[in-house]
Amino acid sequence: MAKIVRAEQEIFDELARLCTSPGYAHAIAYLCFRDNMIRYSGEMKAEDMQHLFSKSRLIRTEILTLIGLMLKSPIDYTLPPPGILEKYIEATETLLEEIHHAMSASFRQTIDPTRITKAGFNPFTSGAALREPIFYGGESAYSFQYRDFASAKYANDESWLIANKGFSILDARNVVFAISRLQDEKAIAVMHAMREKPQETWTFLPSNAFSVQEIADYGYFDSVIVDKVLSAFAIPPDESNERFRALHDFNIANASPLIRMPDGNFLLFHIYSLVEALYEAPFYWMGDDKTYVSTAMRNRGIFTEQFAVERLRQVFGAENVLANIDIYESKDTKLAEIDVLVLFGNRALVLQAKSKRLTLEARRGNDLQIKDDFKKSIQDSSDQAYRCAKLIEEGKCSFKDGSGNVVTLPARLKRIYVICLVSDHYPALSFQARQFLKFTATHTISPPFVMDVFALDAMTEMLSSPLHFLSYVDRRTGYTDKLMASHELTILSYHLKRNLWVDDAHTMVMLDDDISADLDLAMLVRREGIPGKGTPEGILTRLATTALGSMVKAIEARPDPATIDLGFTLLTLGEDTVLKVSAGIEQLAKQGIADGKNHDFTVGLRSSGTGLTIHCNDDPIGVAGPALQGHCYARKYTEQAQTWFGVCVRPSDQMLRFGLNLDFPWEQDDTMDALTKNMGKPTNLTALLRQAAKVRTKVGRNDPCPCGSGKKYKKCCLG
């Protein structure tokens, strides 16, 4: 017998009655502690965070729903008996789960069975379908990003904030930081104190409460400033959240996360809500000032562009990241403007920034409003970026920076990447981009990469070298239709651990949120000083100490178009191949030092239709260059490959001397057939390493080391 699904509004109304029960605040305090605290000993590990991804955990939007409903009546802070508190918690979880089922059921009811088989049918573009990912989608920002980026976001609005609110944005940031640290300490203290008290007195609510003086003393602040900051983020007196009548209505708990208690203290259940308000609320304060709103809008746009420039320059260097590039058809005819342009070798990155948010009406599931918000936030940005990329691709225009100086672009760009950047959390951003975004990629121009400033920050933090960053962008944009995740941080974390690579046989790969635990931990370690691993085990640790890792660094230092593609290819190799090829290079170098002769080997990378030939010698460039080129032409032909790479390394230190890249379709050629008729098979890498191991076993401990170092074998390579 099918289970009857109640209407969402009916469940919501029952939940509202529950949340106004006497002492319900203690239930919320318990749920916040249970579902948000991370317990660890010594160093924090990714497994310590796994409970944050549990299906039974209440997410922040659910917690804020409970807080918002509790506010609809005067809060009764009486501590209920343990049995009553337990019933509150059980009933809350049951009703929230029922709401989730009701939301899913309402979407299924909108699907017309007669249209399922029709071409182009996509039920996920409806408002009913999008309400669920918008409400239940993962958070796209870390709390410390909201907290710390707020200072930069409102730096140009400092005068307005001081004149109208009585504090600077840095004052607010520091007070919020102090609250987060104090609450962590109080939560631990309250938990330990419970051990000495009877169970009927247990409650986590005291860890959520604090006074103005407590914060002032904790952070050594002026209590007057603290009071003004807290008051700015507090729910107004006598506010009963009357407008919050349905799940997606305006909820005052989102905009004002602090609650004034009868004793004058402040109550904060969820620190994430406060840091998000710090990042977002000042803009709305300024928006109410009609004389200043246009300035606030302009400053918001400036922040997004400057943020992108600063983060990208950390990766590519200031000389390769340009801002506000004008595109001219003729001297006086301006066609477009690029917000941020990155040039690296034969690659370019075109970034367009937007500051439009998802409106409340869109969150309610209004189809037209969702699409209108998306057009203004994402589609317009994508269209502008594509127009700029096309003009670059055509190569007929001139480019100038903000000072009117001519900017010279590379003659032939192999790839132009398009990035659309938004400055705020945009719920279900990647999901909506997948459903709505329209674009026409070309052989040169990539599909658009839609992200927020928080994802860009994490990318530039973890992929801090040009090749690592561009390699990820290249693959991420290549899998636009194959990857599905609640937010970009999950995909980035997967890449750091496993190297983002989707087999052609797979049409869809769905990534669960728990994959991001390794990235979450690394960012906490780097930004908050938590003890633990600041770099996830994976691509950043596997290549670093190998010969191929050194080669990637050398390519980045000299971004020559001939070797950049090689760098991209090296970053796609599996761990076993990386170790074997690196060991092969080391063996060539040892042989070269020992006998003074030139050595080489070739490895085919058939999975990507290419191969790599490595020469190890100290010959003059005029001799070594033609030799490597001829060898690569021959190998490319015999292997019938589309592309082929060649590098020459020094025997003394295995460093890259130069490289080349052959990229053209294979065609049968009688002359090449004759030239390669007697050419043997490529050197077997495994056989080379086996032979090297065999040689090592025949060398006596006190014999000269075969690497040519002049030392005894036991003092050199035996180890």
Secondary structure, 3 states (H helix, E strand, C coil): CCCCCCCHHHHHHHHHHHHCCCCHHHHHHHHHHHHHCCCCCCCECHHHHHHHHCCCCCCHHHHHHHHHHHCCCCCCCCCCCHHHHHHHHHHHHHHHHHHHHHHHHHHHHCCCHHHCCCCCCCHHHCHHHHHHHHHHCCCCCCHHHHHHHHHHHCHHHHHHHHHHHCCCHHHHHHHHHHHHHHHHHHHHHHHHHHCCCCHHHCCCHHHHEECHHHHHHHHCCCHHHHHHHHHHCECCCCCCCCCCCCCCCCCHHHHCCEEECCCCCEECCCHHHHHHHHHHHHHHHHHCCCCCHHHHHHHHHHHHHHHHHHHHHHHHCHHHEEEEEEEEEECCEEEEEEEEEEEECCEEEEEEEECCCCCHHHHCCCHHHHHHHHHHHHHHHHHHHHHHHHHHHHCCCEEECCCCCECCCCCCCCEEEEEEEECCCCCCHHHHHHHHCCCCCCCCECCCEEEEHHHHHHHHHHCCCHHHHHHHHHHHHHCCCCEECCCHHHHHHHHHHHCCCCCCCCCCEECCHHHHHHHHHHHHHHHHCCCECCCCCCHHHHCCCCHHHHHHHHHHHCCCHHHHHHHHHHCCCCHHHHHHHHHHHHHHHHHHHHHCCCEEEEEEEHHHCEEEEEEECCCCHHHHHHHHHHHHHHHHHHCCCCEEEEEEECCCCCCEEEEEEEECCCCCCHHHHHHCCCCCCCCCHHHHHHHHHHHHHHCCCCCECCCCCCCEHHHCCCC
